[in-house]
Amino acid sequence: MNKAWALLRLASPQLPIGGYSYSQALEMAVEQGLVKDADGAQRWISDQLLCNLARFEAPLLLAHCQAAARDDWSALKSLTAQHRASRETRELRLESRQMGYSLQQLLQGLPELDAPAREVFEQVQEPGLALGWALAARAWQIDAQDALAAWLWGWLENQLAVLMKTLPLGQQAAQRLTSTLLPVLQQAQQHCNQTEPAHWGSAAFGLSLASMAHERQYSRLFRS
């Protein structure tokens, strides 16, 4: 079977985990005037990729996928606890919990999920998105690096969808922005592969503040 099918399935915005419901605080950044146009969006997304995701989120997710692929359940559960503890705001934790739960429900209804993976889901309290993503990649026999690339692509695609609903940003402008950001996406993946676990970490204060403010935003389209 063509391995691309599984990868496209994992990266698809139609994967029923509710990713379209979240903006990663970008909606509040637009509301506050921090992102006003395509140039501002490029700066915001690039900073998110290189200063936050590449330094912590992406390496941690990659480690989840690698641990699941080699059946290292002890390491996987430890990484899951680390991921849960790293959610800086209430809405970021709820986002991870809801999407992780949705992935769990999806995978448990599929024949590809084997017994050891099902047991991990049963043992982990409040499974998050990273755990669900790793077990989905394992179930569908997707390489850890490809699973990371799918996650990064899905994150970027969702951010662009948010911009098209909030700025607004037209589809052609979004595609031009994609062309500009793809090298940054590649740089983020390369950086996370070069970062040792002892050096994982980020201090995304702007994201945390925007997320906390978004919880109280008077009118909003997205859950976070």
C-alpha positions in Angstrom: 0.0 0.0 0.0 1.2 3.5 -0.8 2.6 5.0 2.4 1.5 8.4 1.3 -2.1 7.5 2.1 -1.5 7.1 5.8 0.5 10.3 5.9 -2.1 12.3 4.1 -4.7 10.8 6.4 -2.8 12.0 9.5 -2.1 15.5 8.1 -5.7 16.0 6.8 -7.7 18.8 8.3 -10.6 16.4 8.0 -9.1 14.2 10.7 -12.0 14.3 13.2 -10.2 15.7 16.2 -11.5 19.3 16.1 -8.3 21.1 15.2 -10.2 23.7 13.2 -11.8 24.9 16.5 -8.5 26.4 17.8 -6.4 29.4 16.8 -3.4 29.0 19.2 -4.2 32.5 20.4 -3.8 34.0 16.9 -7.4 35.3 17.1 -6.5 37.4 20.1 -3.3 38.6 18.4 -5.5 39.9 15.5 -7.9 41.4 18.0 -5.1 43.2 19.8 -3.6 44.5 16.6 -0.4 42.5 16.9 -1.2 40.9 13.6 -2.8 43.3 11.1 -1.8 42.1 7.7 0.2 39.4 5.8 3.6 40.8 7.0 2.5 40.8 10.6 1.1 37.2 10.2 4.4 36.1 8.7 6.3 37.5 11.7 3.9 36.0 14.2 3.9 32.5 12.7 7.7 32.5 12.1 8.3 33.5 15.7 6.0 30.8 16.8 7.7 28.2 14.7 11.3 29.1 15.5 11.1 30.4 19.1 8.4 28.1 20.5 7.6 25.0 18.4 11.1 24.2 17.2 12.6 24.6 20.7 10.0 22.5 22.7 6.7 21.4 21.2 8.2 19.8 18.1 11.1 18.0 19.8 8.7 16.7 22.4 6.2 15.5 19.9 9.0 13.8 17.9 10.2 12.0 21.0 6.6 10.8 21.6 6.5 9.3 18.1 10.0 7.7 18.4 9.1 6.1 21.8 5.8 4.8 20.4 7.6 3.4 17.4 10.1 1.4 19.5 7.4 0.2 22.0 9.1 2.2 24.8 5.9 2.6 26.8 7.6 3.8 30.0 9.4 6.6 28.1 6.1 7.5 26.3 4.2 7.8 29.5 6.9 10.0 31.0 6.9 12.2 27.9 3.1 12.5 28.1 3.3 13.7 31.7 5.9 16.3 30.6 3.7 17.5 27.8 0.7 17.9 30.1 2.7 19.8 32.7 4.0 22.2 30.0 0.6 23.7 29.1 0.9 27.3 30.3 -2.7 28.3 30.2 -6.1 26.7 30.9 -7.2 26.9 27.3 -4.0 25.4 25.9 -4.4 22.4 28.3 -8.1 22.0 27.4 -7.2 22.1 23.7 -4.6 19.3 24.1 -7.0 17.3 26.2 -9.9 17.6 23.9 -7.9 16.8 20.8 -6.2 13.9 22.5 -9.5 12.5 23.7 -10.9 12.8 20.1 -7.9 10.9 18.7 -8.2 8.3 21.4 -11.9 7.7 20.5 -11.0 7.6 16.8 -8.2 5.1 17.2 -9.9 2.8 19.6 -12.6 2.3 17.0 -10.0 1.3 14.3 -8.5 -2.2 13.8 -5.0 -0.8 13.3 -4.6 0.1 17.0 -2.9 -2.9 18.6 -3.3 -4.2 22.2 -0.2 -2.5 23.7 -1.3 0.9 22.4 -4.9 0.4 23.7 -3.4 -0.4 27.1 -1.4 2.8 27.1 -4.6 4.8 26.4 -6.2 3.1 29.4 -3.3 3.7 31.7 -2.7 7.4 30.9 -5.0 9.8 32.6 -6.0 12.7 30.4 -4.2 11.7 27.2 -3.1 14.7 25.2 -2.7 15.5 21.5 1.0 14.4 21.4 0.3 11.0 22.8 -2.6 10.5 20.4 -0.6 11.7 17.5 2.3 9.3 18.3 0.0 6.3 18.7 -1.8 7.2 15.4 1.6 7.3 13.6 2.5 4.0 15.1 -0.9 2.4 14.2 -0.6 3.6 10.6 3.1 2.8 10.3 4.2 6.4 9.7 7.9 7.2 10.3 8.5 9.5 13.3 10.0 12.2 11.1 7.1 12.1 8.7 4.6 12.3 11.6 6.4 15.4 12.9 6.3 16.9 9.4 2.5 16.2 9.2 2.0 17.8 12.6 4.0 20.9 11.7 2.1 21.2 8.4 -1.2 20.8 10.1 -0.3 23.5 12.5 0.7 25.9 9.7 -2.4 25.1 7.7 -4.6 25.8 10.6 -2.9 29.1 11.4 -3.5 30.2 7.8 -7.2 29.1 8.0 -7.5 31.3 11.1 -6.1 34.3 9.3 -8.5 33.8 6.4 -11.4 34.1 8.9 -10.1 36.9 11.1 -8.0 39.4 9.1 -9.4 38.5 6.5 -6.7 37.0 4.3 -7.7 35.8 0.8 -6.8 32.4 -0.5 -4.2 33.7 -2.9 -2.5 35.8 -0.2 -2.5 32.7 2.0 -0.8 30.7 -0.7 1.8 33.4 -1.1 2.3 33.4 2.7 2.7 29.6 2.6 5.5 29.9 0.0 7.3 32.3 2.3 6.8 30.2 5.4 7.7 26.7 4.0 11.5 27.4 4.4 10.7 28.4 8.0 8.8 25.2 8.6 11.7 23.2 7.3 14.1 25.2 9.5 11.9 24.4 12.5 12.0 20.7 11.8 15.7 20.7 11.4 16.2 22.6 14.6 14.2 20.2 16.6 16.2 17.3 15.3 19.4 19.0 16.5 18.1 19.8 20.0 19.1 17.5 22.9 16.4 16.9 25.5 18.4 18.8 28.1 18.0 21.9 26.0 14.3 21.6 25.3 12.3 24.6 26.4 10.9 27.9 25.3 9.6 31.1 26.9 6.7 32.1 24.7 5.4 34.9 26.9 3.5 36.6 24.0 1.7 33.4 23.3 0.8 32.8 26.9 -0.5 36.3 27.4 -2.5 36.2 24.2 -3.9 32.8 25.2 -4.9 34.1 28.7 -6.5 37.1 27.1 -8.3 35.0 24.6 -10.1 33.1 27.3 -11.9 36.4 28.1 -12.3 37.8 24.6 -15.8 39.3 24.3 -16.6 37.7 20.9 -14.5 35.0 19.3 -14.7 32.4 16.6 -12.3 29.9 18.1 -12.1 28.0 21.4 -8.4 28.9 21.9 
